[in-house]
Amino acid sequence: MLGRALLSTSLGLLSVGAVSASTLSWNATEYLFVFGDSYTTDGYNISAGIDSPDPGYTSSNGLNWVEFLSGTYNQTDITTFDLASGGATIDAALVPPYLPTVLSVVDQVSQFSEYLASKPADAEWDSTNSLFAIWIGINDVGNSEGWTNITRPDFYSTLMDRLFSQVDTLYASGARSFLFLTVPPTNRAPLFIEQGPTAAATMGDNIADYNAQLTARVRNLTTYYASDLGSVTLFDTQPVFNTLLDNAETFGFVNSTGYCAAYENGTPTPTYQVEGCAPVSNYFWLNTLHPLFTVHNILAKAITTALAGYPATQIAV
């Protein structure tokens, strides 16, 4: 297991971690609505009922950043509705997911509109106590990587138009406080390392392009919605991931470029070990693309630092 010192040290990664314009305080947040992909989902199925259980099906072999955020680093009793879907893209009509049953962000927002926008019993949220979190783009960038019929800056602009049309839908339903996360450096994941340095470098450039457009759109929100916003935070995941990967041994990771195949579909316990591999918790990557719960833990702690409004974590907007 990674020690407590790792978590404390990691907070030093955040000198320029977030763009923030804040009114809603983290210690006043009572409802958390989350949209995204496999880095975010916990398997919750709202179509089975608002009170349907959280099965805890994450990609991290343990808690993910949402669960750490709302259950470990929360300052209030937070009710979370995690609508994310593994493999999700912004819109399946623009970037098809790996399976047609995957719910895109467009689908997830439709679920919000159907089940939660009316503020039913057990979800009586309001604009002043609710945070809407969106972490999407990993599969949009990754799935479209080999396409030769697009110009990426223009295509990413189209993706942003579609994503922020969904933000408009949430806003029209009463959402006023938003958290956005940038795409992490998945170019450093085994999936792309195995394809060689050229492929990894190209992916890194494409991620940077996507994140630059996301940052510009988030900055524009404060102008677009004028003074009617509660808070807007853009958290840059890149410094956290890159610092951990650059200093893997210091942070207790025995392997930051590969994974143990015996663990790739999950393990019975968080410290499980098979012969020939270190304990699963000592790896950065569980499989070709997904970081372990240890990384999610550090990420969630860093996000709460930004949400709490510490100046060192913010860039003025």
MITILUM-749790 format. One line per 10 residues: number of its first residue (from 1); their letters; for each residue z, y negated, x negated of C-alpha. Coordinates in pm, 1 decimal, decimal comma, always signed. Each point is the difference from the previous one (the first is absolute). Layout:
N
NUM> A> Z:Y:X ~ ...
//
This chain:
317
1> MLGRALLSTS> +0,0:+0,0:+0,0 ~ -69,4:-352,5:-115,8 ~ +322,7:-183,0:-60,7 ~ +153,3:-302,6:+162,7 ~ -85,4:-201,2:-311,1 ~ -371,8:+52,1:+70,4 ~ +33,6:-160,7:+341,4 ~ +197,3:-293,5:-134,9 ~ -238,1:-55,5:-289,5 ~ -301,8:+12,8:+226,8
11> LGLLSVGAVS> +105,3:-318,1:+177,8 ~ -99,3:-186,6:-311,9 ~ -363,3:+79,9:+78,0 ~ -28,4:-264,0:+267,0 ~ -62,3:-328,0:-175,2 ~ -316,5:-53,3:+206,1 ~ +30,2:+274,8:+256,7 ~ -49,4:-174,5:+330,9 ~ -166,5:-283,2:+183,7 ~ +244,4:-118,1:+262,3
21> ASTLSWNATE> +42,0:-261,7:+270,5 ~ +318,3:+90,7:+174,9 ~ +195,0:-75,6:+316,8 ~ +110,1:+347,5:+114,1 ~ +281,6:+120,4:-224,2 ~ +16,1:+361,0:-109,3 ~ +360,7:+8,4:+120,1 ~ -118,8:-102,0:+346,1 ~ -270,7:+266,3:+30,9 ~ +72,5:+246,7:+279,7
31> YLFVFGDSYT> -343,0:+153,9:+61,9 ~ -257,3:+121,1:-250,8 ~ -354,2:+89,4:+106,0 ~ -206,6:+166,7:-271,6 ~ -371,8:+71,1:-36,0 ~ -170,8:+185,8:-284,3 ~ -103,4:+328,1:-159,3 ~ +159,3:+298,4:-174,5 ~ +211,1:-222,1:-224,9 ~ +167,7:-126,8:+316,9
41> TDGYNISAGI> -6,3:+266,9:+271,7 ~ +300,4:+213,2:+90,3 ~ -178,9:+203,6:+265,9 ~ +140,7:-191,3:+296,7 ~ -218,6:+43,8:+309,1 ~ +55,8:-275,2:+251,4 ~ -238,7:+158,9:+249,4 ~ +265,5:+268,4:+45,3 ~ +240,7:-270,3:+115,7 ~ +175,7:-297,9:-152,4
51> DSPDPGYTSS> +311,3:+212,0:-54,4 ~ -185,9:+289,1:-160,1 ~ +166,7:+108,2:-325,2 ~ -101,6:-103,8:-349,3 ~ -101,1:+331,2:-160,7 ~ +19,0:-145,0:-350,5 ~ -345,8:+117,9:-103,1 ~ -64,0:-225,7:-297,8 ~ -226,4:+21,7:-303,3 ~ +286,5:-64,5:-244,3
61> NGLNWVEFLS> +193,1:+329,6:+13,7 ~ +288,9:-196,5:+146,5 ~ +58,9:-338,1:+157,8 ~ -280,6:-252,6:-23,5 ~ +21,4:-377,0:-46,3 ~ +30,9:-65,8:+374,2 ~ +293,9:+236,9:+33,8 ~ +170,4:-144,6:-306,9 ~ -69,3:-352,2:+123,5 ~ +142,1:+51,9:+348,3
71> GTYNQTDITT> +268,3:+257,9:-74,2 ~ +130,6:-70,1:-350,6 ~ -69,1:-363,7:-82,2 ~ +30,4:-137,4:+351,1 ~ +257,0:-268,1:+73,5 ~ -1,4:+56,7:+374,0 ~ -47,9:+297,8:+230,4 ~ -380,2:+16,3:+2,1 ~ -206,3:+186,6:+257,4 ~ -323,3:+113,7:-162,8
81> FDLASGGATI> -329,0:+95,4:+159,5 ~ -221,0:+148,2:-271,4 ~ -349,3:+29,6:+145,5 ~ -170,5:+80,3:-330,9 ~ -233,7:+297,2:-33,1 ~ -75,3:+201,4:-312,9 ~ -351,8:-71,7:-125,0 ~ -33,4:-318,1:+203,6 ~ -254,7:-272,1:-66,5 ~ -16,1:-340,7:+164,9
91> DAALVPPYLP> -271,2:+106,6:+244,3 ~ -158,4:+345,2:+12,6 ~ -326,7:-161,8:+107,7 ~ -13,8:-181,4:-334,9 ~ +153,3:+259,3:-231,6 ~ +30,5:+348,7:+149,4 ~ +324,3:+180,4:-85,7 ~ +5,9:+352,0:-135,9 ~ +51,3:+140,3:+352,0 ~ -112,7:-147,5:+333,4
101> TVLSVVDQVS> +350,0:+50,8:+143,7 ~ +151,4:-251,8:-243,0 ~ +113,7:-319,7:+170,4 ~ -137,5:-314,8:-162,6 ~ +190,7:-327,5:+1,1 ~ -214,3:-97,9:+297,7 ~ +124,2:+313,9:+178,8 ~ +358,2:-64,5:-108,3 ~ -7,8:-354,3:+135,3 ~ -145,3:+138,0:+323,0
111> QFSEYLASKP> +300,8:+231,7:+20,4 ~ +229,2:-297,1:-52,3 ~ -177,6:-184,4:+279,6 ~ +27,6:+299,0:+232,3 ~ +357,8:+106,3:-66,0 ~ +192,2:-286,5:-158,7 ~ -152,4:-339,2:+72,9 ~ +163,9:-10,9:+342,0 ~ +345,5:+30,9:-163,3 ~ +106,6:+306,9:+198,9
121> ADAEWDSTNS> +349,0:+147,6:+11,7 ~ +106,4:+114,3:-348,1 ~ -246,8:-245,4:-153,5 ~ +115,6:-334,4:+134,2 ~ -114,8:-197,0:-301,0 ~ -78,9:-367,0:-14,6 ~ -180,3:-237,3:-232,0 ~ +315,9:-116,5:-174,3 ~ +140,5:+337,0:-108,9 ~ -305,7:+213,3:-79,7
131> LFAIWIGIND> -198,6:+61,3:-317,5 ~ -353,8:+140,8:+4,2 ~ -89,7:+180,8:-324,6 ~ -353,1:+99,4:-103,2 ~ -89,5:+203,9:-309,2 ~ -364,3:+101,3:+13,7 ~ -307,5:+10,9:-222,8 ~ +53,9:+298,2:-229,6 ~ -246,8:+213,9:+194,1 ~ -232,6:-288,6:+85,4
141> VGNSEGWTNI> -55,8:-65,9:-369,9 ~ +12,6:+366,6:-101,0 ~ -219,3:+147,6:+273,0 ~ -271,3:-261,8:-48,1 ~ +3,2:+30,5:-379,2 ~ -327,0:+192,5:-27,9 ~ -193,7:-202,5:+254,4 ~ -315,9:-162,0:-132,9 ~ -108,4:-175,2:+320,6 ~ +266,6:-272,9:-8,9
151> TRPDFYSTLM> +89,6:-302,7:-206,3 ~ +369,7:+44,3:-46,7 ~ +117,9:-361,1:+22,9 ~ -193,9:-41,7:+324,6 ~ +116,6:+334,8:+132,9 ~ +363,5:-72,2:-84,6 ~ -39,8:-330,1:+183,0 ~ -116,5:+196,8:+305,3 ~ +305,2:+223,7:-35,5 ~ +223,4:-308,0:-14,7
161> DRLFSQVDTL> -161,6:-138,8:+315,8 ~ +80,2:+323,3:+179,3 ~ +352,9:+24,8:-138,3 ~ +91,5:-353,8:+93,1 ~ -149,9:+40,8:+345,8 ~ +276,3:+257,9:+42,0 ~ +253,5:-251,6:-127,2 ~ -133,2:-233,8:+269,4 ~ +63,5:+270,3:+259,7 ~ +356,6:+45,3:-120,1
171> YASGARSFLF> +50,8:-376,3:-6,2 ~ -125,9:-28,3:+358,1 ~ +261,7:+258,6:+98,5 ~ +278,8:-208,0:-155,2 ~ +8,9:+109,1:-363,0 ~ +96,5:-292,0:-221,9 ~ +134,9:+152,4:-322,4 ~ -219,5:+209,0:-227,7 ~ +30,1:+201,5:-319,6 ~ -318,3:+99,2:-184,3
181> LTVPPTNRAP> -16,4:+227,8:-304,9 ~ -284,6:+1,9:-249,9 ~ -181,9:+317,4:-100,9 ~ +185,5:+159,0:-293,2 ~ -176,0:+110,7:-321,1 ~ -124,6:+331,9:+132,4 ~ -258,2:-17,6:-277,9 ~ +290,2:+129,3:-213,3 ~ +58,5:+298,9:+227,8 ~ -110,5:+348,2:-114,5
191> LFIEQGPTAA> -283,1:-5,2:+254,4 ~ -181,3:-272,6:-192,7 ~ +129,4:+80,1:-347,7 ~ -165,7:+341,0:+37,9 ~ -333,5:-172,4:+70,7 ~ +5,3:-173,2:-337,4 ~ +66,6:-350,6:-129,9 ~ -315,0:-157,4:+142,3 ~ +77,6:+114,1:+354,6 ~ +362,1:-106,0:-33,7
201> ATMGDNIADY> -96,7:-342,5:-133,6 ~ -248,4:-53,2:+282,5 ~ +263,9:+91,5:+255,0 ~ +242,0:-242,2:-163,6 ~ -255,5:-281,0:+26,4 ~ -67,4:+79,6:+365,0 ~ +370,9:+2,6:+81,0 ~ +39,4:-338,5:-168,4 ~ -289,8:-134,3:+209,9 ~ +153,5:+131,0:+321,7
211> NAQLTARVRN> +344,2:-135,9:-85,9 ~ -138,9:-343,1:-85,8 ~ -161,7:-20,6:+342,5 ~ +314,8:+122,2:+170,3 ~ +206,7:-262,1:-182,0 ~ -236,9:-277,7:+104,1 ~ +9,8:+107,5:+364,4 ~ +379,3:+21,7:+5,0 ~ +26,8:-347,1:-152,0 ~ -227,8:-130,0:+275,2
221> LTTYYASDLG> +227,4:+135,3:+272,5 ~ +252,0:-277,3:-47,8 ~ -276,4:-253,4:+64,9 ~ -173,9:+199,2:+270,6 ~ +311,7:+43,1:+212,5 ~ +151,1:-332,1:-114,3 ~ +372,7:-31,6:+64,3 ~ +18,1:+281,5:+254,1 ~ +61,5:+274,5:-257,8 ~ +339,9:+151,1:-61,8
231> SVTLFDTQPV> -65,5:+126,8:-353,4 ~ -282,8:+133,2:-213,5 ~ +61,7:+207,0:-312,6 ~ -266,1:+151,5:-219,8 ~ +159,2:+248,4:-236,3 ~ -203,5:+91,9:-305,8 ~ +58,4:+368,7:-73,9 ~ -192,5:-14,4:-327,2 ~ +280,2:-132,5:-228,6 ~ +242,2:+267,4:+122,1
241> FNTLLDNAET> -243,3:+289,7:-43,8 ~ -140,6:-123,1:-329,4 ~ +337,0:-66,8:-159,9 ~ +124,8:+345,1:+97,0 ~ -318,0:+163,7:-124,4 ~ -11,0:-201,8:-321,0 ~ +361,1:+89,8:-77,9 ~ +14,0:+344,2:+157,8 ~ +221,6:+161,2:-261,1 ~ +249,6:-286,6:+11,1
251> FGFVNSTGYC> +25,4:+37,9:+374,5 ~ +48,7:+375,4:-18,4 ~ -343,8:+124,8:+102,4 ~ -106,2:+298,0:-210,6 ~ -360,2:-25,5:+120,8 ~ -175,6:-310,4:+134,5 ~ -364,1:+107,4:-25,9 ~ +7,0:+347,0:+155,5 ~ +205,2:+216,0:+233,2 ~ +129,5:+353,5:+38,0
261> AAYENGTPTP> -235,6:+196,5:+224,6 ~ +291,9:+206,8:+130,5 ~ +145,5:-314,6:+157,3 ~ -311,3:-167,3:+140,8 ~ +63,1:+95,5:+363,4 ~ +372,5:-73,6:-11,3 ~ +308,8:+190,3:-109,1 ~ +306,8:+145,2:+174,5 ~ +237,3:-249,5:-164,2 ~ -42,7:-333,4:-183,2
271> TYQVEGCAPV> +109,7:+151,9:-332,7 ~ -189,7:+328,2:+33,2 ~ -135,9:+148,4:-322,3 ~ -236,1:+281,4:-88,6 ~ -47,2:+160,5:-337,6 ~ -234,7:-198,0:-219,3 ~ +60,0:-331,2:+176,5 ~ +275,4:-259,9:-7,0 ~ +195,8:-58,4:+322,5 ~ -225,0:-155,9:+260,8
281> SNYFWLNTLH> +205,4:-320,9:+8,4 ~ -87,3:-70,0:-363,3 ~ -369,9:-42,7:+72,8 ~ -158,6:-328,1:+106,5 ~ -277,4:+166,5:+202,7 ~ +63,7:+281,3:+247,3 ~ -369,9:+84,2:+6,4 ~ -333,2:-164,5:-77,3 ~ +73,0:-322,4:+189,7 ~ +354,4:-27,8:+134,0
291> PLFTVHNILA> +307,5:-125,2:-187,0 ~ +337,4:+165,6:+48,8 ~ +294,8:-129,3:+199,5 ~ +154,4:-137,7:-319,3 ~ -285,6:-250,8:-21,8 ~ +28,5:-82,5:+369,9 ~ +371,1:-65,3:-47,1 ~ -61,6:-254,5:-275,2 ~ -282,8:-158,7:+197,1 ~ +215,6:-39,4:+311,5
301> KAITTALAGY> +282,1:-159,8:-195,3 ~ -244,5:-244,5:-153,9 ~ -145,2:-84,5:+341,9 ~ +342,4:-77,3:+143,0 ~ +61,8:-234,0:-291,1 ~ -315,0:-188,0:+100,0 ~ +86,3:+7,1:+369,4 ~ +347,2:-134,9:-76,9 ~ -168,2:-310,6:-136,2 ~ +97,6:+0,0:-364,6
311> PATQIAV> -211,3:-272,6:-169,5 ~ -79,3:+214,3:-304,5 ~ -196,3:+238,8:+222,0 ~ -210,3:-260,5:+177,0 ~ -310,3:-208,0:-49,9 ~ -1,9:-307,6:+221,5 ~ -265,7:-21,8:+268,4
//
